[in-house]
Structures are given as structure tokens and as C-alpha cells.
Amino acid sequence: MATTKEYRDFILEQLNILDTITCKSMMGEYLLYYNGLLFGGIYDDRLLVKIVEGNKKYNMEESIPYPNAKPMYLVDDVDNQDTLKEIVLATCKGLK
């Protein structure tokens, strides 16, 4: 199942608290970048972020974005913009 444009638009609206979020389409799903750094994506109407040491404190559930992919963290509280911002920043800091 591919991600709907409505869900993509909702996630991007929630992430607009961060200035430099970009989104690239990839085979019906979407890759998410912050300041040019790939930190996660939207897969099957789910927001997933890469697993790094700095975002483990949010106790997110591991999820597989697509078959044979590395596990990522599922962000299930997508309604809370402040928490989303913290998760994205912690993830990106851990990827540098």
C-alpha cells in the first residue's frame, strides 16, 4: 500500500515547525530530509525515522518500512509538533 498524498501533506504540515524539511517521492513513498540530511520517510501512511542513539529515549517501536529494509522507529504521536521537532533534531544530530 502506498502512502496517500493526504497523509504526506499532513506530515509535512506537522513538520513545518522546522524550516528546511524537504520531501522526495520514491516509488509511492516519501523520503524526508532536514537540512539536506535524510532522516526518515513516510511509508504506508506511517512516519518512520532512522534509529540512532539520540532518539532511543522516545521509546518508539521498531518497524520495517518495506521488505528487506533496516528497521526504523515508528513515530506514532504525529499530532504533537513539539515532540516531532525534538525527534527529528535528535535523529539528525545522531546521523552527523
Rosetta constraint file for C-alpha pairs under 8 A:
AtomPair CA 1 CA 44 HARMONIC 5.63 0.50
AtomPair CA 2 CA 28 HARMONIC 5.07 0.50
AtomPair CA 2 CA 29 HARMONIC 6.05 0.50
AtomPair CA 2 CA 43 HARMONIC 7.02 0.50
AtomPair CA 2 CA 44 HARMONIC 5.13 0.50
AtomPair CA 2 CA 45 HARMONIC 7.40 0.50
AtomPair CA 3 CA 7 HARMONIC 6.85 0.50
AtomPair CA 3 CA 8 HARMONIC 7.02 0.50
AtomPair CA 3 CA 28 HARMONIC 6.28 0.50
AtomPair CA 3 CA 29 HARMONIC 5.63 0.50
AtomPair CA 3 CA 30 HARMONIC 7.89 0.50
AtomPair CA 3 CA 42 HARMONIC 6.95 0.50
AtomPair CA 3 CA 43 HARMONIC 5.94 0.50
AtomPair CA 3 CA 44 HARMONIC 4.57 0.50
AtomPair CA 3 CA 45 HARMONIC 4.71 0.50
AtomPair CA 3 CA 46 HARMONIC 7.89 0.50
AtomPair CA 4 CA 8 HARMONIC 6.38 0.50
AtomPair CA 4 CA 44 HARMONIC 7.86 0.50
AtomPair CA 4 CA 45 HARMONIC 6.60 0.50
AtomPair CA 5 CA 9 HARMONIC 6.00 0.50
AtomPair CA 6 CA 10 HARMONIC 6.15 0.50
AtomPair CA 7 CA 11 HARMONIC 6.21 0.50
AtomPair CA 7 CA 45 HARMONIC 6.07 0.50
AtomPair CA 8 CA 12 HARMONIC 6.17 0.50
AtomPair CA 8 CA 30 HARMONIC 7.70 0.50
AtomPair CA 8 CA 42 HARMONIC 7.03 0.50
AtomPair CA 8 CA 45 HARMONIC 7.55 0.50
AtomPair CA 9 CA 13 HARMONIC 6.05 0.50
AtomPair CA 10 CA 14 HARMONIC 6.23 0.50
AtomPair CA 11 CA 15 HARMONIC 6.14 0.50
AtomPair CA 11 CA 47 HARMONIC 7.69 0.50
AtomPair CA 11 CA 78 HARMONIC 7.30 0.50
AtomPair CA 12 CA 16 HARMONIC 6.10 0.50
AtomPair CA 12 CA 21 HARMONIC 7.87 0.50
AtomPair CA 14 CA 78 HARMONIC 7.31 0.50
AtomPair CA 14 CA 79 HARMONIC 7.16 0.50
AtomPair CA 14 CA 80 HARMONIC 7.94 0.50
AtomPair CA 14 CA 81 HARMONIC 5.77 0.50
AtomPair CA 14 CA 84 HARMONIC 7.84 0.50
AtomPair CA 15 CA 21 HARMONIC 7.13 0.50
AtomPair CA 15 CA 81 HARMONIC 6.84 0.50
AtomPair CA 15 CA 84 HARMONIC 7.07 0.50
AtomPair CA 15 CA 85 HARMONIC 7.02 0.50
AtomPair CA 16 CA 21 HARMONIC 7.23 0.50
AtomPair CA 17 CA 81 HARMONIC 7.05 0.50
AtomPair CA 17 CA 85 HARMONIC 7.00 0.50
AtomPair CA 18 CA 85 HARMONIC 6.86 0.50
AtomPair CA 20 CA 33 HARMONIC 7.94 0.50
AtomPair CA 20 CA 34 HARMONIC 5.62 0.50
AtomPair CA 20 CA 35 HARMONIC 5.44 0.50
AtomPair CA 20 CA 36 HARMONIC 7.99 0.50
AtomPair CA 21 CA 32 HARMONIC 6.95 0.50
AtomPair CA 21 CA 33 HARMONIC 5.56 0.50
AtomPair CA 21 CA 34 HARMONIC 4.69 0.50
AtomPair CA 21 CA 35 HARMONIC 6.74 0.50
AtomPair CA 22 CA 32 HARMONIC 5.90 0.50
AtomPair CA 22 CA 33 HARMONIC 5.15 0.50
AtomPair CA 22 CA 34 HARMONIC 6.53 0.50
AtomPair CA 22 CA 36 HARMONIC 7.63 0.50
AtomPair CA 23 CA 30 HARMONIC 6.22 0.50
AtomPair CA 23 CA 31 HARMONIC 5.59 0.50
AtomPair CA 23 CA 32 HARMONIC 4.78 0.50
AtomPair CA 23 CA 33 HARMONIC 6.34 0.50
AtomPair CA 24 CA 30 HARMONIC 5.46 0.50
AtomPair CA 24 CA 31 HARMONIC 5.16 0.50
AtomPair CA 24 CA 32 HARMONIC 6.70 0.50
AtomPair CA 25 CA 29 HARMONIC 5.85 0.50
AtomPair CA 25 CA 30 HARMONIC 4.53 0.50
AtomPair CA 25 CA 31 HARMONIC 6.40 0.50
AtomPair CA 26 CA 30 HARMONIC 5.56 0.50
AtomPair CA 26 CA 31 HARMONIC 6.91 0.50
AtomPair CA 29 CA 41 HARMONIC 7.55 0.50
AtomPair CA 29 CA 42 HARMONIC 5.97 0.50
AtomPair CA 29 CA 43 HARMONIC 5.39 0.50
AtomPair CA 29 CA 44 HARMONIC 7.18 0.50
AtomPair CA 30 CA 41 HARMONIC 5.41 0.50
AtomPair CA 30 CA 42 HARMONIC 5.09 0.50
AtomPair CA 30 CA 43 HARMONIC 6.84 0.50
AtomPair CA 31 CA 38 HARMONIC 7.10 0.50
AtomPair CA 31 CA 40 HARMONIC 6.15 0.50
AtomPair CA 31 CA 41 HARMONIC 4.26 0.50
AtomPair CA 31 CA 42 HARMONIC 6.52 0.50
AtomPair CA 32 CA 38 HARMONIC 5.86 0.50
AtomPair CA 32 CA 39 HARMONIC 6.15 0.50
AtomPair CA 32 CA 40 HARMONIC 5.27 0.50
AtomPair CA 32 CA 41 HARMONIC 4.91 0.50
AtomPair CA 32 CA 42 HARMONIC 7.50 0.50
AtomPair CA 33 CA 37 HARMONIC 4.99 0.50
AtomPair CA 33 CA 38 HARMONIC 4.34 0.50
AtomPair CA 33 CA 39 HARMONIC 5.74 0.50
AtomPair CA 33 CA 40 HARMONIC 7.17 0.50
AtomPair CA 34 CA 38 HARMONIC 6.64 0.50
AtomPair CA 34 CA 39 HARMONIC 6.95 0.50
AtomPair CA 34 CA 88 HARMONIC 7.91 0.50
AtomPair CA 34 CA 92 HARMONIC 7.48 0.50
AtomPair CA 37 CA 92 HARMONIC 7.06 0.50
AtomPair CA 39 CA 49 HARMONIC 5.78 0.50
AtomPair CA 39 CA 50 HARMONIC 5.79 0.50
AtomPair CA 39 CA 88 HARMONIC 7.19 0.50
AtomPair CA 39 CA 91 HARMONIC 6.49 0.50
AtomPair CA 39 CA 92 HARMONIC 6.06 0.50
AtomPair CA 39 CA 95 HARMONIC 7.73 0.50
AtomPair CA 40 CA 47 HARMONIC 7.55 0.50
AtomPair CA 40 CA 48 HARMONIC 5.48 0.50
AtomPair CA 40 CA 49 HARMONIC 3.98 0.50
AtomPair CA 40 CA 50 HARMONIC 5.53 0.50
AtomPair CA 41 CA 47 HARMONIC 6.01 0.50
AtomPair CA 41 CA 48 HARMONIC 5.44 0.50
AtomPair CA 41 CA 49 HARMONIC 6.45 0.50
AtomPair CA 42 CA 46 HARMONIC 5.41 0.50
AtomPair CA 42 CA 47 HARMONIC 4.66 0.50
AtomPair CA 42 CA 48 HARMONIC 6.15 0.50
AtomPair CA 43 CA 47 HARMONIC 6.57 0.50
AtomPair CA 43 CA 48 HARMONIC 7.21 0.50
AtomPair CA 43 CA 65 HARMONIC 5.81 0.50
AtomPair CA 43 CA 66 HARMONIC 7.70 0.50
AtomPair CA 44 CA 65 HARMONIC 7.90 0.50
AtomPair CA 46 CA 74 HARMONIC 7.02 0.50
AtomPair CA 46 CA 75 HARMONIC 7.54 0.50
AtomPair CA 46 CA 76 HARMONIC 7.84 0.50
AtomPair CA 47 CA 74 HARMONIC 6.05 0.50
AtomPair CA 47 CA 75 HARMONIC 5.53 0.50
AtomPair CA 47 CA 76 HARMONIC 7.40 0.50
AtomPair CA 47 CA 78 HARMONIC 7.76 0.50
AtomPair CA 48 CA 63 HARMONIC 7.75 0.50
AtomPair CA 48 CA 65 HARMONIC 7.36 0.50
AtomPair CA 48 CA 72 HARMONIC 5.93 0.50
AtomPair CA 48 CA 73 HARMONIC 5.34 0.50
AtomPair CA 48 CA 74 HARMONIC 4.62 0.50
AtomPair CA 48 CA 75 HARMONIC 5.83 0.50
AtomPair CA 49 CA 72 HARMONIC 5.62 0.50
AtomPair CA 49 CA 73 HARMONIC 5.23 0.50
AtomPair CA 49 CA 74 HARMONIC 6.70 0.50
AtomPair CA 49 CA 75 HARMONIC 7.28 0.50
AtomPair CA 49 CA 88 HARMONIC 7.74 0.50
AtomPair CA 49 CA 91 HARMONIC 7.27 0.50
AtomPair CA 50 CA 71 HARMONIC 7.84 0.50
AtomPair CA 50 CA 72 HARMONIC 4.96 0.50
AtomPair CA 50 CA 73 HARMONIC 6.24 0.50
AtomPair CA 50 CA 91 HARMONIC 6.80 0.50
AtomPair CA 51 CA 55 HARMONIC 6.90 0.50
AtomPair CA 51 CA 56 HARMONIC 7.37 0.50
AtomPair CA 51 CA 71 HARMONIC 7.62 0.50
AtomPair CA 51 CA 72 HARMONIC 5.50 0.50
AtomPair CA 51 CA 73 HARMONIC 6.00 0.50
AtomPair CA 51 CA 91 HARMONIC 7.28 0.50
AtomPair CA 52 CA 56 HARMONIC 6.78 0.50
AtomPair CA 52 CA 91 HARMONIC 6.11 0.50
AtomPair CA 52 CA 94 HARMONIC 5.52 0.50
AtomPair CA 52 CA 95 HARMONIC 7.01 0.50
AtomPair CA 53 CA 94 HARMONIC 6.48 0.50
AtomPair CA 54 CA 90 HARMONIC 5.35 0.50
AtomPair CA 54 CA 91 HARMONIC 6.29 0.50
AtomPair CA 54 CA 93 HARMONIC 7.46 0.50
AtomPair CA 54 CA 94 HARMONIC 5.75 0.50
AtomPair CA 55 CA 87 HARMONIC 6.19 0.50
AtomPair CA 55 CA 90 HARMONIC 5.56 0.50
AtomPair CA 55 CA 91 HARMONIC 5.71 0.50
AtomPair CA 55 CA 94 HARMONIC 7.94 0.50
AtomPair CA 56 CA 60 HARMONIC 7.15 0.50
AtomPair CA 58 CA 87 HARMONIC 7.65 0.50
AtomPair CA 60 CA 73 HARMONIC 5.66 0.50
AtomPair CA 60 CA 74 HARMONIC 5.94 0.50
AtomPair CA 60 CA 75 HARMONIC 6.43 0.50
AtomPair CA 60 CA 76 HARMONIC 7.78 0.50
AtomPair CA 61 CA 73 HARMONIC 5.61 0.50
AtomPair CA 61 CA 74 HARMONIC 5.54 0.50
AtomPair CA 61 CA 75 HARMONIC 7.84 0.50
AtomPair CA 62 CA 71 HARMONIC 5.93 0.50
AtomPair CA 62 CA 72 HARMONIC 5.46 0.50
AtomPair CA 62 CA 73 HARMONIC 4.57 0.50
AtomPair CA 62 CA 74 HARMONIC 6.01 0.50
AtomPair CA 63 CA 71 HARMONIC 5.36 0.50
AtomPair CA 63 CA 72 HARMONIC 5.38 0.50
AtomPair CA 63 CA 73 HARMONIC 5.87 0.50
AtomPair CA 63 CA 74 HARMONIC 5.93 0.50
AtomPair CA 64 CA 69 HARMONIC 6.25 0.50
AtomPair CA 64 CA 70 HARMONIC 6.49 0.50
AtomPair CA 64 CA 71 HARMONIC 4.69 0.50
AtomPair CA 64 CA 72 HARMONIC 6.14 0.50
AtomPair CA 65 CA 69 HARMONIC 6.49 0.50
AtomPair CA 65 CA 70 HARMONIC 7.80 0.50
AtomPair CA 65 CA 71 HARMONIC 7.06 0.50
AtomPair CA 65 CA 72 HARMONIC 7.03 0.50
AtomPair CA 77 CA 83 HARMONIC 7.90 0.50
AtomPair CA 77 CA 84 HARMONIC 7.79 0.50
AtomPair CA 78 CA 84 HARMONIC 6.62 0.50
AtomPair CA 80 CA 84 HARMONIC 6.26 0.50
AtomPair CA 81 CA 85 HARMONIC 6.10 0.50
AtomPair CA 82 CA 86 HARMONIC 6.36 0.50
AtomPair CA 83 CA 87 HARMONIC 6.15 0.50
AtomPair CA 84 CA 88 HARMONIC 6.15 0.50
AtomPair CA 85 CA 89 HARMONIC 6.12 0.50
AtomPair CA 86 CA 90 HARMONIC 5.99 0.50
AtomPair CA 87 CA 91 HARMONIC 5.98 0.50
AtomPair CA 88 CA 92 HARMONIC 6.11 0.50
AtomPair CA 89 CA 93 HARMONIC 6.04 0.50
AtomPair CA 90 CA 94 HARMONIC 6.26 0.50
AtomPair CA 91 CA 95 HARMONIC 6.39 0.50
AtomPair CA 92 CA 96 HARMONIC 6.52 0.50
